[in-house]
Every structure is written in structure tokens, then in C-alpha cells.
Amino acid sequence: MSTKGIYTALSGAIAQNNKLDTVANNIANSNTSGFKRDQLVFREYLTANEKLPDVIQVPKIPASIESFYDMQGADRGFVETAGSYTDFAQGGLVPTGNSLDFGLEGEGFYEVLTPQGVRLTRTGSLSIDNDGRLVTKTGYPILKAGANGGDPEQRVIKVDGSRLTASYSGEIFEKEDSLGKLSVVTVNNVDSLQKVGNSLYALKPNYNAELLPAPEYKVHQGFVEGSNVNIVKEMTDMIAATRTFEANQKSIQAFDKMDEKLNNEVPRLRG
């Protein structure tokens, strides 16, 4: 019985350790523009769920020696990480005064061209590279809405170095000339998005997802969207996870002492 308890406590400790890793990553990116916090989801897993209902026996009499028999796994349970999800709630808009910063308010993502193909981002902190392209801080060109048949290579925004202005709809102007409208898209199922580093998102493979024009958004020039991490909440979650981890750790130690006594002291008493 103690062995079963050790595995249950161990699964709880592993789950809380995973949660601490997630919370730590959220806190580390609390000042990263456009960062969206992650959250782990857990569930209780019973080994009885692996068996058909007619196989599992349930005692039908009060607890007694007659009812003490093999539960066929119905008494065994552990914690399982069901997965993680990203919270896409809006982050606060932070003024920078930089004309190449375009904070995004509302639903949607900017389209960015990378060597791996088109990716999505909420980070609107841009610059101009040596080729005159409007690019992200990592050097990836940001794209304008579907012109020239939608070919990403033909949707790169090029400027000559003059000061840019932008409307709330994301249309970019250089002096009085329109350079096009920033491509802001959304996805029909946000669960299909996965983080791929550098504040970029990609669509999960073999996932039924479709990119669509974002319905409601505003582009704020001279602003960046801050992280949506709430430091107070993350610290509270970290303290709770740490205490739960320590409780599971003590349970493991208690079960280990029980096994030690069972193996070393009980045989001597019988003798």
C-alpha cells in the first residue's frame, strides 16, 4: 500500500515542479513586449479508468475483513499533466515615443516572414534593415495585407528612411504615400497556435486551423503591448506550488519510512 502512496505523492511532486517551471518562465518574461502567459492544466488519473465497468468490483458491505480484497486498481490514482494553454488576454499598451513601435490592441497577430515560413506575433517593435525593409527586432520582415496574389515575398514593406505614420487600421504612410496596410490576422482556433521562440507563433501540424482577417483591432503608433503577466498572481501561484511540492515531498519521505519499518522491524517482531 505504501508503494502506491509513493507513486501518487511522486506524481503530485512532478506536477508541481512542472507548474513551477511554467510560472518561472512567465515571471522571466514579465517585461517582454507582447508576451502571453502560459498555464498548466492537471487532472486526477485513476487506474480504474483503464478497466471496463463490469471488471471493477465495488464492496457492497460495510468495511470488514470480508470486504478487504483486490480493488483491481480502483484505489490507485495519480496526478497527470493534461496539457498547457496560452492566455491571449490583452497586455497593457506602453508608450515609447518611437515611430517604429506599433502596439496592437484587440484581437489578432501581425504576420511575419521567417526562413521557416509565415509566423505570427504580437510584438510590434520594428526597425528598418539595410535593405530598407520594415522588420522585427529579430530581423524578420513584417508583412502587409494580401497584395500581389498573397505571395509573402511580395508583401514585404520597404521604406526609404523617411518618418512613418500609421492609422488605427494599420495603414502605413511614408510622407503622403501609402505603403500598404499591416497584415493583422486571427485564427479560428487559438488552441492551434504554438510558441516557437522570439515571440513568434506557428500553427500546430495536422491541426484544423485557418487564418482570417482580424475583425476588430487598433494599431497604436508609438506604443508597444506589454506582457499580460500579473506578477502578484504569478508569485502567489509560485508560493502555492512550492508548498504543495514540499507537502508531496514529505509524503514521499513518510511512505519511505513506512516501507523501511515494514522491511526491517516487522520481520524482527515476528521472530
LUMVEXBA-876687 format. One record per atom (N, C-alpha, C): residue in one letter; x, y, z. Coordinates in steps of 0.05 Angstrom, whole numbers, padded with zeros to 5 digits, always signed. Layout:
AXYZ/...
This chain:
M+00016-00024+00000/M+00000+00000+00000/M+00017+00025+00000/S+00040+00024+00014/S+00056+00048+00016/S+00069+00054-00011/T+00075+00032-00027/T+00086+00037-00053/T+00067+00053-00071/K+00041+00046-00069/K+00021+00060-00084/K+00021+00090-00076/G+00023+00094-00050/G+00023+00121-00040/G+00047+00137-00049/I+00070+00124-00051/I+00094+00138-00060/I+00090+00148-00089/Y+00080+00131-00105/Y+00075+00138-00134/Y+00055+00161-00136/T+00035+00161-00120/T+00015+00182-00120/T+00028+00209-00112/A+00043+00208-00090/A+00057+00232-00080/A+00078+00241-00100/L+00092+00222-00112/L+00113+00229-00132/L+00100+00243-00156/S+00077+00233-00165/S+00064+00246-00188/S+00056+00274-00181/G+00047+00278-00156/G+00040+00305-00148/G+00064+00324-00147/A+00087+00314-00138/A+00111+00330-00137/A+00120+00337-00165/I+00119+00318-00183/I+00127+00324-00211/I+00109+00345-00223/A+00083+00343-00218/A+00064+00362-00229/A+00070+00390-00219/Q+00075+00392-00193/Q+00081+00419-00182/Q+00108+00430-00192/N+00127+00412-00197/N+00152+00421-00208/N+00148+00432-00236/N+00131+00419-00252/N+00125+00429-00279/N+00111+00456-00277/K+00094+00459-00257/K+00080+00484-00254/K+00099+00506-00246/L+00118+00500-00229/L+00139+00520-00221/L+00155+00529-00245/D+00162+00510-00263/D+00177+00517-00288/D+00160+00537-00305/T+00134+00531-00307/T+00117+00549-00323/T+00115+00576-00311/V+00110+00577-00284/V+00108+00603-00271/V+00134+00619-00273/A+00157+00605-00269/A+00183+00619-00271/A+00187+00631-00299/N+00178+00616-00320/N+00181+00627-00347/N+00163+00651-00351/N+00139+00651-00339/N+00121+00674-00341/N+00134+00698-00328/I+00145+00694-00304/I+00157+00716-00290/I+00181+00727-00305/A+00197+00709-00316/A+00221+00718-00331/A+00214+00735-00355/N+00190+00731-00366/N+00181+00746-00390/N+00161+00768-00383/S+00160+00776-00358/S+00141+00796-00350/S+00146+00823-00363/N+00170+00828-00372/N+00177+00853-00386/N+00181+00849-00416/T+00174+00826-00426/T+00177+00821-00455/T+00152+00831-00469/S+00155+00849-00488/S+00132+00861-00501/S+00118+00839-00517/G+00091+00839-00514/G+00074+00821-00529/G+00074+00793-00518/F+00088+00787-00496/F+00088+00760-00485/F+00061+00753-00473/K+00053+00728-00478/K+00028+00717-00466/K+00034+00695-00447/R+00023+00697-00423/R+00029+00677-00402/R+00018+00649-00409/D+00032+00629-00398/D+00023+00601-00402/D+00012+00591-00375/Q-00006+00571-00378/Q-00018+00559-00354/Q-00020+00529-00359/L-00012+00513-00338/L-00014+00484-00340/L-00041+00475-00330/V-00050+00453-00341/V-00076+00441-00333/V-00070+00413-00323/F-00080+00406-00299/F-00077+00380-00288/F-00103+00365-00285/R-00102+00339-00283/R-00126+00323-00277/R-00118+00299-00260/E-00137+00289-00245/E-00132+00265-00229/E-00137+00241-00247/Y-00117+00223-00247/Y-00119+00200-00264/Y-00122+00175-00247/L-00143+00160-00251/L-00148+00135-00236/L-00142+00111-00254/T-00126+00092-00244/T-00120+00069-00260/T-00146+00053-00266/A-00166+00057-00250/A-00192+00043-00255/A-00204+00052-00281/N-00196+00075-00291/N-00207+00085-00316/N-00198+00068-00339/E-00177+00052-00335/E-00167+00035-00357/E-00183+00009-00359/K-00200+00004-00340/K-00215-00021-00339/K-00245-00017-00345/L-00257-00037-00356/L-00286-00035-00362/L-00302-00035-00336/P-00325-00022-00335/P-00341-00021-00311/P-00348-00048-00299/D-00353-00068-00316/D-00361-00094-00305/D-00337-00110-00294/V-00313-00100-00298/V-00289-00113-00287/V-00283-00104-00259/I-00289-00078-00253/I-00283-00067-00227/I-00304-00075-00207/Q-00294-00086-00185/Q-00313-00094-00163/Q-00314-00073-00142/V-00337-00068-00132/V-00341-00048-00111/V-00353-00061-00086/P-00342-00058-00062/P-00353-00070-00038/P-00382-00062-00034/K-00398-00082-00028/K-00426-00076-00023/K-00434-00081+00006/I-00413-00085+00023/I-00419-00089+00052/I-00401-00070+00067/P-00407-00064+00092/P-00390-00046+00108/P-00362-00056+00110/A-00343-00038+00115/A-00315-00045+00117/A-00311-00067+00137/S-00299-00089+00129/S-00294-00112+00146/S-00273-00129+00132/I-00266-00151+00145/I-00246-00169+00134/I-00256-00181+00108/E-00283-00184+00106/E-00294-00195+00081/E-00292-00176+00057/S-00292-00150+00064/S-00291-00130+00042/S-00263-00122+00034/F-00243-00134+00048/F-00215-00127+00043/F-00204-00146+00021/Y-00208-00137-00004/Y-00199-00153-00027/Y-00188-00135-00048/D-00177-00147-00069/D-00164-00132-00090/D-00184-00113-00104/M-00177-00087-00104/M-00195-00067-00117/M-00189-00065-00147/Q-00170-00081-00157/Q-00163-00082-00185/Q-00156-00055-00196/G-00142-00039-00180/G-00133-00013-00189/G-00151+00010-00184/A-00175+00005-00173/A-00194+00026-00168/A-00185+00044-00146/D-00166+00035-00129/D-00157+00051-00107/D-00131+00066-00114/R-00122+00064-00138/R-00097+00077-00146/R-00103+00101-00163/G-00090+00123-00157/G-00093+00148-00172/G-00068+00164-00171/F-00065+00181-00191/F-00042+00199-00191/F-00049+00224-00207/V-00032+00244-00205/V-00036+00269-00219/V-00023+00268-00246/E-00038+00277-00266/E-00027+00277-00294/E-00029+00305-00306/T-00008+00313-00320/T-00009+00338-00333/T-00025+00335-00359/A-00048+00348-00360/A-00066+00346-00383/A-00057+00363-00406/G-00040+00382-00401/G-00030+00400-00422/G-00027+00428-00413/S-00021+00446-00431/S-00018+00474-00424/S-00033+00491-00445/Y-00039+00515-00437/Y-00052+00533-00456/Y-00041+00561-00452/T-00043+00577-00472/T-00033+00604-00471/T-00056+00623-00467/D-00053+00642-00448/D-00073+00662-00443/D-00068+00686-00461/F-00086+00690-00480/F-00082+00711-00500/F-00096+00737-00492/A-00100+00741-00467/A-00112+00766-00458/A-00094+00790-00465/Q-00107+00813-00469/Q-00093+00837-00477/Q-00073+00846-00456/G-00049+00854-00465/G-00030+00866-00447/G-00033+00896-00448/G-00022+00910-00429/G-00024+00939-00428/G-00007+00952-00450/L-00017+00975-00460/L-00002+00989-00481/L+00017+01009-00467/V+00043+01007-00474/V+00064+01023-00461/V+00074+01044-00481/P+00072+01070-00475/P+00082+01090-00494/P+00113+01090-00496/T+00123+01092-00520/T+00152+01092-00524/T+00161+01118-00538/G+00143+01130-00554/G+00151+01154-00569/G+00166+01146-00595/N+00171+01121-00599/N+00185+01111-00623/N+00165+01108-00646/S+00170+01121-00668/S+00151+01119-00691/S+00151+01092-00704/L+00170+01075-00697/L+00171+01048-00709/L+00159+01027-00690/D+00147+01035-00668/D+00133+01017-00650/D+00103+01018-00656/F+00091+00995-00660/F+00063+00993-00667/F+00049+00974-00648/G+00038+00984-00626/G+00025+00968-00606/G-00003+00959-00617/L-00009+00933-00614/L-00033+00922-00624/L-00054+00919-00601/E-00077+00931-00605/E-00099+00930-00586/E-00122+00914-00598/G-00131+00894-00584/G-00153+00877-00594/G-00143+00850-00604/E-00161+00838-00619/E-00155+00811-00628/E-00137+00811-00653/G-00120+00791-00655/G-00103+00788-00679/G-00074+00787-00674/F-00059+00781-00695/F-00030+00779-00695/F-00019+00791-00721/Y+00005+00802-00719/Y+00019+00810-00743/Y+00031+00786-00758/E+00031+00787-00784/E+00044+00766-00800/E+00073+00774-00804/V+00091+00754-00800/V+00120+00759-00803/V+00131+00737-00821/L+00150+00744-00838/L+00162+00725-00856/L+00189+00716-00844/T+00191+00690-00839/T+00216+00678-00828/T+00227+00657-00848/P+00251+00648-00844/P+00261+00626-00862/P+00244+00601-00861/Q+00229+00597-00840/Q+00211+00574-00837/Q+00183+00579-00848/G+00179+00603-00859/G+00152+00609-00870/G+00140+00632-00854/V+00114+00637-00859/V+00100+00658-00845/V+00094+00650-00817/R+00100+00668-00798/R+00094+00664-00770/R+00078+00688-00760/L+00067+00685-00736/L+00051+00706-00724/L+00064+00717-00699/T+00059+00742-00693/T+00070+00755-00669/T+00052+00777-00660/R+00054+00784-00634/R+00040+00807-00623/R+00060+00830-00619/T+00085+00824-00623/T+00106+00845-00619/T+00107+00864-00642/G+00102+00889-00637/G+00102+00909-00658/G+00126+00928-00657/S+00147+00920-00643/S+00171+00937-00641/S+00189+00932-00666/L+00189+00951-00684/L+00202+00946-00710/L+00226+00964-00714/S+00241+00958-00736/S+00263+00974-00745/S+00266+00972-00775/I+00285+00986-00786/I+00290+00985-00815/I+00317+00972-00820/D+00318+00951-00836/D+00344+00938-00841/D+00359+00951-00863/N+00382+00940-00870/N+00399+00952-00891/N+00387+00952-00919/D+00367+00935-00923/D+00354+00933-00949/D+00329+00951-00950/G+00325+00967-00928/G+00301+00984-00927/G+00275+00970-00921/R+00277+00946-00910/R+00253+00931-00903/R+00245+00937-00874/L+00219+00937-00869/L+00209+00941-00842/L+00209+00913-00829/V+00225+00910-00808/V+00230+00884-00796/V+00226+00885-00766/T+00223+00861-00754/T+00221+00858-00725/T+00250+00861-00714/K+00251+00861-00687/K+00277+00864-00674/K+00296+00840-00681/T+00284+00817-00688/T+00300+00794-00695/T+00307+00793-00725/G+00298+00815-00740/G+00306+00817-00768/G+00287+00804-00788/Y+00263+00796-00779/Y+00244+00784-00797/Y+00225+00805-00808/P+00221+00806-00835/P+00203+00826-00847/P+00174+00823-00837/I+00162+00845-00831/I+00133+00845-00825/I+00118+00849-00851/L+00095+00836-00854/L+00081+00835-00879/L+00057+00854-00880/K+00051+00863-00904/K+00026+00878-00908/K+00004+00859-00917/A-00021+00869-00916/A-00044+00852-00923/A-00042+00844-00952/G-00054+00820-00957/G-00051+00806-00982/G-00052+00821-01008/A-00029+00830-01017/A-00026+00842-01043/A-00010+00823-01061/N-00011+00828-01087/N+00004+00812-01106/N-00001+00782-01104/G-00026+00775-01101/G-00033+00746-01100/G-00027+00733-01074/G-00019+00749-01054/G-00015+00737-01027/G+00012+00726-01023/D+00030+00728-01043/D+00058+00717-01041/D+00072+00732-01019/P+00081+00718-00997/P+00094+00732-00975/P+00118+00748-00983/E+00133+00738-01003/E+00157+00753-01011/E+00149+00780-01024/Q+00126+00781-01035/Q+00116+00806-01048/Q+00101+00824-01028/R+00099+00815-01003/R+00084+00831-00984/R+00102+00844-00963/V+00128+00843-00968/V+00147+00857-00951/V+00145+00887-00954/I+00146+00902-00932/I+00144+00931-00933/I+00171+00944-00935/K+00175+00960-00956/K+00201+00974-00960/K+00197+01004-00957/V+00217+01017-00944/V+00216+01046-00940/V+00242+01058-00949/D+00242+01084-00951/D+00267+01098-00960/D+00280+01113-00937/G+00270+01109-00912/G+00282+01121-00889/G+00267+01145-00878/S+00246+01154-00892/S+00231+01177-00882/S+00214+01168-00858/R+00205+01188-00843/R+00189+01182-00819/R+00162+01170-00828/L+00154+01148-00814/L+00130+01134-00820/L+00107+01143-00801/T+00083+01142-00812/T+00059+01146-00795/T+00040+01123-00800/A+00023+01117-00781/A+00005+01095-00784/A-00022+01103-00773/S-00043+01093-00787/S-00071+01097-00778/S-00078+01075-00758/Y-00101+01078-00745/Y-00110+01057-00727/Y-00116+01031-00741/S-00122+01032-00767/S-00127+01008-00782/S-00101+00994-00791/G-00078+01006-00785/G-00053+00994-00792/G-00041+01001-00819/E-00053+01021-00832/E-00042+01030-00858/E-00018+01048-00853/I+00004+01041-00867/I+00030+01055-00863/I+00033+01076-00885/F+00041+01100-00876/F+00046+01122-00895/F+00075+01131-00892/E+00087+01136-00915/E+00114+01149-00915/E+00110+01176-00929/K+00112+01198-00915/K+00104+01224-00924/K+00074+01222-00931/E+00066+01225-00956/E+00038+01223-00963/E+00032+01198-00978/D+00052+01181-00982/D+00048+01156-00997/D+00041+01133-00979/S+00021+01118-00987/S+00013+01094-00972/S+00031+01070-00980/L+00043+01057-00960/L+00059+01034-00965/L+00044+01008-00962/G+00019+01010-00955/G+00003+00986-00951/G-00007+00984-00922/K-00023+00964-00917/K-00035+00961-00891/K-00023+00936-00877/L-00014+00940-00853/L-00002+00917-00838/L-00022+00894-00837/S-00012+00870-00843/S-00029+00847-00843/S-00034+00838-00814/V-00059+00841-00805/V-00067+00832-00778/V-00087+00810-00781/V-00080+00786-00772/V-00098+00763-00777/V-00104+00750-00750/T-00125+00734-00751/T-00132+00718-00727/T-00134+00689-00737/V-00138+00671-00718/V-00141+00642-00725/V-00167+00632-00714/N-00180+00615-00728/N-00207+00606-00720/N-00206+00589-00694/N-00182+00579-00687/N-00180+00564-00662/N-00153+00570-00650/V-00152+00585-00628/V-00127+00594-00616/V-00111+00570-00605/D-00125+00547-00599/D-00111+00524-00590/D-00092+00512-00611/S-00095+00521-00636/S-00078+00511-00657/S-00051+00525-00658/L-00048+00546-00641/L-00023+00561-00641/L-00003+00550-00622/Q+00022+00550-00629/Q+00043+00542-00611/Q+00066+00562-00612/K+00079+00566-00589/K+00102+00584-00588/K+00126+00571-00600/V+00141+00586-00616/V+00165+00576-00630/V+00189+00592-00624/G+00188+00610-00603/G+00211+00626-00596/G+00210+00654-00609/N+00225+00672-00597/N+00227+00700-00608/N+00199+00713-00610/S+00182+00706-00591/S+00154+00718-00590/S+00138+00711-00615/L+00145+00689-00628/L+00131+00681-00653/L+00113+00657-00647/Y+00091+00655-00663/Y+00073+00632-00661/Y+00071+00619-00689/A+00068+00593-00688/A+00063+00577-00713/A+00038+00560-00709/L+00027+00551-00731/L+00004+00533-00729/L+00014+00505-00724/K+00001+00491-00706/K+00009+00463-00700/K+00004+00446-00725/P+00022+00427-00730/P+00018+00410-00753/P-00006+00392-00750/N-00019+00385-00772/N-00042+00367-00773/N-00064+00377-00755/Y-00067+00404-00754/Y-00088+00416-00738/Y-00107+00432-00756/N-00133+00428-00753/N-00152+00442-00770/N-00154+00471-00761/A-00138+00488-00775/A-00138+00517-00768/A-00137+00533-00793/E-00147+00557-00791/E-00149+00575-00814/E-00143+00604-00805/L-00126+00617-00820/L-00120+00646-00815/L-00142+00663-00828/L-00152+00682-00813/L-00173+00700-00822/L-00165+00729-00816/P-00175+00748-00832/P-00170+00776-00825/P-00182+00783-00797/A-00166+00796-00780/A-00176+00803-00754/A-00200+00822-00756/P-00222+00817-00741/P-00246+00833-00744/P-00244+00861-00730/E-00232+00861-00706/E-00232+00886-00691/E-00204+00889-00678/Y-00191+00911-00685/Y-00165+00917-00673/Y-00158+00946-00678/K-00138+00955-00664/K-00127+00982-00668/K-00097+00980-00667/V-00084+00994-00685/V-00054+00996-00684/V-00047+01024-00673/H-00032+01023-00651/H-00024+01048-00637/H+00006+01054-00643/Q+00011+01074-00659/Q+00039+01081-00665/Q+00051+01095-00641/G+00076+01088-00635/G+00090+01099-00612/G+00084+01084-00586/F+00072+01061-00588/F+00066+01044-00565/F+00075+01015-00571/V+00080+01000-00549/V+00084+00972-00551/V+00065+00958-00531/E+00056+00935-00538/E+00039+00920-00520/E+00057+00905-00500/G+00052+00910-00474/G+00067+00897-00453/G+00058+00868-00449/S+00073+00854-00433/S+00065+00827-00425/S+00039+00827-00410/N+00023+00805-00412/N-00001+00803-00397/N+00003+00788-00371/V+00028+00785-00362/V+00035+00771-00337/V+00028+00789-00314/N+00013+00779-00295/N+00007+00792-00269/N+00027+00782-00249/I+00047+00798-00241/I+00068+00789-00224/I+00057+00779-00197/V+00037+00794-00186/V+00026+00786-00160/V+00014+00758-00161/K-00001+00753-00183/K-00014+00727-00186/K+00007+00705-00190/E+00027+00711-00206/E+00048+00691-00211/E+00063+00684-00186/M+00070+00704-00169/M+00083+00699-00144/M+00066+00683-00125/T+00040+00689-00125/T+00022+00674-00108/T+00021+00644-00117/D+00020+00640-00144/D+00020+00613-00154/D+00046+00599-00148/M+00068+00614-00149/M+00094+00601-00143/M+00095+00592-00114/I+00086+00609-00095/I+00086+00602-00067/I+00068+00577-00062/A+00044+00577-00075/A+00025+00555-00071/A+00037+00529-00082/A+00050+00530-00106/A+00062+00507-00118/A+00086+00497-00101/T+00101+00515-00090/T+00124+00507-00074/T+00115+00493-00049/R+00094+00503-00036/R+00084+00490-00012/R+00072+00463-00018/T+00058+00461-00040/T+00046+00435-00048/T+00068+00415-00054/F+00089+00424-00068/F+00112+00407-00074/F+00124+00397-00048/E+00128+00414-00029/E+00140+00406-00003/E+00122+00386+00012/A+00096+00390+00010/A+00078+00371+00023/A+00080+00343+00010/N+00082+00342-00017/N+00085+00317-00030/N+00112+00304-00024/Q+00132+00321-00021/Q+00159+00311-00014/Q+00158+00298+00014/K+00144+00311+00033/K+00142+00299+00060/K+00126+00273+00059/S+00106+00272+00042/S+00091+00247+00040/S+00108+00224+00029/I+00125+00231+00010/I+00144+00210-00001/I+00162+00200+00021/Q+00173+00219+00037/Q+00190+00211+00059/Q+00176+00194+00080/A+00150+00200+00085/A+00135+00185+00105/A+00130+00157+00094/F+00123+00154+00069/F+00118+00128+00057/F+00144+00112+00057/D+00167+00125+00052/D+00192+00112+00052/D+00199+00101+00080/K+00193+00116+00101/K+00198+00106+00128/K+00180+00083+00135/M+00155+00084+00125/M+00137+00061+00129/M+00148+00036+00116/D+00158+00038+00092/D+00170+00015+00078/D+00194+00005+00094/E+00210+00023+00104/E+00234+00016+00119/E+00227-00001+00144/K+00207+00009+00159/K+00198-00006+00182/K+00186-00033+00175/L+00170-00033+00153/L+00158-00058+00144/L+00178-00079+00136/N+00200-00070+00125/N+00221-00089+00115/N+00241-00097+00137/N+00246-00078+00156/N+00267-00083+00176/N+00257-00090+00204/E+00235-00077+00212/E+00227-00081+00240/E+00205-00102+00243/V+00187-00104+00224/V+00165-00123+00227/V+00175-00152+00227/P+00194-00159+00209/P+00204-00186+00210/P+00217-00193+00237/R+00230-00174+00250/R+00242-00180+00276/R+00220-00185+00297/L+00198-00171+00295/L+00176-00174+00315/L+00164-00202+00311/R+00162-00211+00286/R+00151-00237+00281/R+00170-00259+00292/G+00196-00253+00291/G+00215-00272+00301/G+00215-00275+00331/
